Amino acid sequence: MAGDRDLAVAFARALVPPASGRRTGWEMTAATGVRGLRLLHESEAFASFVFSESNPEAFRVLSGNVARFPGARALESDSRTAPSDAPFDYVDLDPYGSPIAFARTALASARLGGVVAVTATDMMVLAGPQPAACRHRYGAHPVRGRLGPEGGLRILLAYLVTTAGSLGRSIRPLLAYARDHYVRAYLEVVAPTGEPPPVEIIDPERWDGPWLGDRGPYGPLWVGPLFDAGFVGRLEVPPHAARPEEVARFIERLREESAVDRPFYYEANVLASRLGIPTPPSLRSIEDGLRARGFRVARTHARPEGFRTDSPRSSVEELVRQIGSRR
Ligand SMILES: C[S@@+](CC[C@H](N)C(=O)[O-])C[C@H]1O[C@@H](n2cnc3c(N)ncnc32)[C@H](O)[C@@H]1O
């Protein structure tokens, strides 16, 4: 997770005002504390950080680590209950598996205008293979297959916005992504807007975006943006990054993607096989064709061959058929 922690540091450095140095942070499930300690030490955004850890052995290691950093304080505690210093400007929740047990405390413990960062690694549940567990845990029917991880991210966001709503709050994603074996979201905690949140149950027959399969209806899913494009534009590789090239590539991809922030992405080979076209068209030819028709297109962080577009599916399919018939 070193690259992911680099991105966390990049995130904190991009907060406005930059490098204010006065924020307070709480790492709810700290283990050794490496994530929060890097944020405290490398981002210049924090004055203090509290670390909670319930496992006595992990807490001993955590205490030793924290002692070397001014402003850091370790608590041997169950973080389903917030420490007395709450609310915080930034709350980081990175548990084993599902964040559900901690979600309410996390969302209640950030000040309004603050940030909650949440990781989930229970991808068997969120991304489709265990639909009954997903219904039980998140109250949602998951998308299966290649789009399952993004579906999982959107299920988690729908769950979090509903939980925030029950606290008289709402959330606004600044940066949310699906990667390897996990999903992670950085969310601004905001006052409710009065509008219902962008959460939907998707009926695959009526859905005009990328084909999600025929095991729906899917969700409830967050169908709003995953990115604040202005914020993503401020992300930079931090000076002490452990994986600078990896993070640079990821940030570059997020920048492109945040300009076409539509739910789910297409892939040429998936489109071709659904349409019975033997050789998938090149990504470049699809991008050029969609742009020539006035649509926007961007690659996605979620898969190297994937692309998002604001075109309806019918136009994407028509274009792919046309390119296929020219071969
Ligand atoms: C995935 S690890 C955290 C990794 C860490 N955030 C990092 O980036 O290295 C999850 C940790 O949460 C701790 N934990 C589990 N339940 C907890 C609870 N109720 N309160 C506090 N810590 C808990 C576990 O002991 C474990 O050390």
The ligand as an ORCA input file, in Angstrom:
! r2SCAN-3c Opt
* xyz 0 1
  C      -5.763     -2.754      7.703
  S      -5.091     -2.433      9.281
  C      -4.708     -0.724      9.200
  C      -3.620     -0.356      8.250
  C      -3.154      1.064      8.333
  N      -4.241      2.011      8.179
  C      -2.051      1.316      7.284
  O      -2.242      2.093      6.331
  O      -0.986      0.708      7.440
  C      -6.483     -2.466     10.339
  C      -6.153     -2.294     11.822
  O      -7.369     -2.007     12.507
  C      -7.287     -2.528     13.813
  N      -8.659     -2.605     14.378
  C      -9.601     -3.545     14.125
  N     -10.729     -3.261     14.810
  C     -10.496     -2.110     15.510
  C     -11.290     -1.318     16.382
  N     -12.557     -1.651     16.682
  N     -10.744     -0.195     16.902
  C      -9.462      0.155     16.607
  N      -8.664     -0.562     15.774
  C      -9.168     -1.685     15.230
  C      -6.612     -3.883     13.582
  O      -6.054     -4.383     14.800
  C      -5.581     -3.521     12.505
  O      -4.342     -3.203     13.091
*
